Amino acid sequence: MGYKVILGAKAERDLIDIVEFIAQGSPLAAEKIGAAILDAALALDVFPCRGRVVAFRPGFRRIAVPPHYAIFYRVNESSHLVEIATIWDGRRNPADLNMS
């Protein structure tokens, strides 16, 4: 049985912001990166623990989505649930990263 993947409210807003920003320059590029991020997130339904452990946030993992993005998430083994907490543009200041 696979895991259920949900996007938290912050992650959903992050994805919208990323796509809207890119769409200002290229709607096609925005569509492609938005789909790539969403596909990567939803693929966590199989083997969700493949992401790297986040040292500064116990319980969180992350996966990269080239070229610049990272998906931060938590896995609840008992309920077979993956919660996407934040989608981060790696070009931003790391001090601004907030996963709550």
VENDAKA-V268616 format. One record per pair of residues at least 12 apart in sequence whose ideal C-beta (glycine too) atoms are under 10 Angstrom apart, sorted by the first residue. I is the first residue (numbers start at 0). GAP is how many residues later the second one is. If there is no record, write none. Layout:
I:GAP, I:GAP
//
This chain:
0:44, 0:79, 1:42, 1:43, 1:44, 1:45, 1:46, 1:78, 1:80, 2:41, 2:42, 2:43, 2:44, 2:45, 2:46, 2:72, 2:73, 2:74, 2:76, 2:77, 2:78, 2:79, 3:40, 3:41, 3:72, 3:75, 3:76, 3:77, 3:78, 3:79, 4:33, 4:36, 4:37, 4:38, 4:39, 4:40, 4:41, 4:43, 4:68, 4:70, 4:76, 4:77, 4:78, 4:79, 5:35, 5:67, 5:75, 5:76, 5:77, 5:78, 6:31, 6:34, 6:35, 6:64, 6:66, 6:75, 6:76, 6:77, 6:78, 6:80, 7:64, 7:65, 7:66, 7:75, 7:76, 7:77, 7:78, 7:79, 7:91, 7:92, 8:76, 9:62, 9:74, 9:75, 9:76, 9:77, 9:88, 9:89, 9:90, 10:26, 10:30, 10:60, 10:61, 10:62, 10:72, 10:73, 10:74, 10:75, 10:76, 10:77, 10:88, 11:72, 11:75, 12:73, 12:74, 13:23, 13:55, 13:57, 13:58, 13:70, 13:71, 13:72, 13:73, 13:74, 13:75, 14:18, 14:19, 14:22, 14:23, 14:26, 14:54, 14:56, 14:69, 14:71, 14:72, 15:18, 15:71, 16:70, 16:72, 17:12, 17:15, 17:16, 17:19, 17:50, 17:51, 17:69, 17:70, 17:71, 18:12, 18:13, 18:14, 18:15, 18:16, 18:18, 18:19, 19:14, 20:68, 21:12, 21:67, 32:32, 32:33, 32:34, 32:35, 32:36, 35:29, 35:30, 35:31, 35:33, 36:28, 36:32, 36:33, 36:34, 36:47, 36:50, 37:27, 37:33, 37:46, 37:49, 38:26, 39:23, 39:24, 39:25, 39:26, 39:29, 39:30, 39:31, 39:44, 39:47, 40:22, 40:24, 40:30, 40:32, 40:41, 40:43, 40:46, 41:40, 41:42, 42:20, 43:17, 43:19, 43:27, 43:29, 43:31, 43:38, 43:39, 43:40, 44:35, 44:37, 47:13, 47:15, 47:25, 47:26, 47:27, 47:28, 47:29, 47:32, 47:33, 47:34, 48:12, 48:26, 48:28, 48:33, 49:13, 50:12, 50:13, 50:19, 50:20, 50:21, 50:22, 50:24, 50:31, 51:12, 51:18, 53:16, 53:18, 53:19, 53:20, 53:31, 53:43, 53:45, 55:38, 55:41, 55:43, 56:15, 56:17, 56:28, 56:29, 56:40, 56:42, 56:43, 58:14, 58:15, 58:16, 58:17, 58:26, 58:40, 59:12, 59:13, 59:14, 59:15, 59:23, 59:25, 59:26, 59:39, 60:12, 60:13, 60:14, 60:21, 60:24, 61:23, 61:24, 61:26, 61:37, 63:26, 64:22, 64:23, 64:25, 65:24, 66:23, 66:24, 67:20, 67:21, 67:22, 67:23, 67:24, 68:18, 68:19, 68:20, 68:21, 68:22, 69:16, 69:17, 69:18, 69:19, 69:20, 69:27, 70:13, 70:14, 70:15, 70:16, 70:17, 71:12, 71:13, 71:14, 71:15, 71:16, 71:25, 71:27, 72:12, 72:13, 72:14, 72:26, 73:25, 84:13, 84:14, 84:15, 85:12, 85:13, 85:14
//
